[in-house]
């Protein structure tokens, strides 16, 4: 049995506050792989100091790319089997854009915007007693700010960061076109990746120019709706417990 360790399901509008966790949950559901979802309150518990990660009968693996390679080798899970070599290369490039830049623009909108401070105080750290909640929140904010700076995106202005993110959103829309999914009539890993990032932008009640860009695009909104319906309708074989 695969034990999938994720964040707590604490953010209304998305299955998980992490787009990477939603990506992996989507793949497991679409592939019909039974698993137990274990909600974790501290990403440092992961083997690489982040979530999600899996425990597959004692084998601990972090990073969704490595996890998907493991699932392909051990269980034949391959949502990309219908793609051509060129499409697989395009999928690779698209996923890196989503995970290495749009993700960070989304992180910026969630953590660096003063108007969104309620997300930290009222949702992510709601279970922490008030006397220490402020300290924990400030420390987390500093950690995210440092991560954005070291990544490079955080060195830009607010306007530049959102312009980068919106250009990535527009690129997804262009690749999608009038197709049901990014590479035709069947979902692939790229779709699971895009869904994870987009639902975390447009789903929660967290305003940002990124959310406005997705919401203003009927094609993308319909796409997110299709992916959500697949996610909800797939037989997940999923059980849930807290760590």
N, C-alpha and C positions, 0 to 999 in steps of 0.2 A: 504493500500500500504506500502510495506517495503521500507524504505529509508536506503540504505547501504552507510555508510560513509567510504571512503577510502582515500589513498594518491592520489595526482595528477598523472595522466597518463603521466609521464614525462621521463620515462626511456625506451628508445627503446629496443625491444627484449623481453619485459615482459608486461603482461597486467597491472601490478601494481608492484611498487618497494618492496612491502611486500608480502612474500610468504603466510602469513596468509590471506591477502585480496584476493589473487588469489585462495586460497583454498575455501573461502566462495563464491566468484563469481562463481567458477566452480560448486559447489554444487547447487547453485540457478539456474544456467543455465541448468544443467543436469536434475534438478527436474522440470524445466519449471515454476519456481515461478517468476512472474512479480515483478520488483523492480526498484527503482530509485537510481542510483549511484550518490552520492554527493562527489565531490572531496574536501578534506580538506587540508589546508596548515599547520596545527598545531596539532600533535597527542594529545596534552594536552586537546583538546576539547572533547576527548573521556571520557566516564564515569570512566574508569580505567586509564586514562592518556595515552591511546594508541589507535591505529587503527588496524583493523576495528572495527566499532560498528554499530548497527542498531537502527533505530527508527521505531517501529512497532505500528503505530497508537497511539503514545505517550509513549509507553513502550520503554525505552532506555536500551539496553543490549550491554555489551562489552564481549570480549573473545569468540573465535570461538566455543569452546566446549559448552559453555553455550548457545550461539546463536543457534547452531545445535540442542541442546536439546529442546529449545523453538520451533523451526520450526517443530520438530518431533511431539511435543505435540499439536501444534495449527494448523498445516497444513499437517500433515502426511508425512513430508519429511524424507525419510529413505533410503539412498543409500546402507545401510548395511543389508537390509531385506533378501537378498539371502545368507548371511554368516551363517555358523554354529557357535555354541557357542565358539568352539575352534578358529575358524577364527576371531571371534570378539575380542577374547583375544589377538591373534597375531596382529591384526590390531591396537589395543590399544597400545601395546608395540612398534610397528613400528612407529606409529605417535609420541609417546613420544620421541623416538630416533631422529626423523626428526626435531621435534620442539624444543627440549631441548638441542640438541648438534649440529647437522648439521646446523641448523639455525644460531647458534652463530659462528660457523666456517665461515659461509658465511658472517656474519656481520664483522668478523675480516678481511676477504679478501677485503671487500668493503671499510672499514673505516681506517684500520690500515696500509695498504700497501701504502707507499709514492707514488708509481707509479699510484695509483688509485685516487689521490687527485682531479683529474679533475671531478670525479663523483660528489663530493661535490660542487666544485666551479662552474662548467659549467652546471650541471643538477639540483641537489637538491636545490641550492640556486641561481639559475640564475636570478630569479625575484627580488632579493634583491639588492638595490643600492650598487654600489661598495664601497663607503666609509665605510659602516657598514658590508658588506658581509664578510670581513676577520674576524671581531670580532665574528659574528654569526657562521662562519665555525669553528673557534677555539673552541668556547664554545660547539658546537655540538660534535666535535671530543673528547673533554674532557669527555663529558657526556657518549658517547659510550664506551670510554676507561674504565671509572669507572664501567659501567654496565658489561663489559666483565670481569673485575677483580672481581666484587662481585659475578658474576655467577660462577667463578672459572676457566673457560676456558682461560681467559686472563692472568692467572698466569703461563701458560706454554710457552715454546718457540715457535717460528714460525713453526719450523719443527714438533713439537709435535702436535700443533693445526691442521695443515694440515693432519697429519697422522691420527688423530682422525676422521676428516671429511671424508677423503678418505675411511676409514674403514666403515663408515656409508653408503657412496655411494655404496661400494661393497656389503654391506649387502642387500641393496634394489635390486641390480642386482641379487643376489642369490635368494631372495624371488620371484622375477619376473620370473626368469628362461625363459622358452619358452612360457609362457602364454601371452595373450594380456594385461591382467591387473593383479594386485598383487594377487587377489584371484579368478582368473578364467576368464570367458568370459565377465563379466560385471564390470564396474567401481564402486568403493566403495568410502567411505570417505577417506580411506587410499590413494587411487589414487589421489583424489583431493589434499590431503596434500602433497604427493610426487611431484605432478606436480607443485604446488606452490613453493616448495623449489628448485626443479631441474631447472625449467624455469628461476628462478632468479639467478641461478648459470651459466647456459650455454647460456641463451638468450642474455643478455646485453653484450656490448663490454667492459667487465671488466675482464682482465686476472687474473688467479690464478691457483694454482695446483688443486683446486677443479674442475674448469672448464675443465682443461686438463683431469682429471680423467673421467668426464662424457663424454666428446667429444671422448675419446679413446675407449669407450664402445659402439659398434654398437647396442647392445640390448637396452641399456638405451636411446640412441639417437632415436631409432625407437619408443620406448615407449613414450618419450616426444612428438614426432611427432604425435602419435595417440591421446594423450591427448589434444594437441593443436588443432587437427582437430575436436575433440568432442567439445572443448570449443568454437571454431569458428562456428561450424555448428549447435550447439544447439540453439533453439529459445529462446533468452535470455529474451525477454520481458523487456528490460533494457533501461531506459532513463538516460541521463547524464546531470548534471549541477554542477556548482561550488558553494561552500558554500557562 
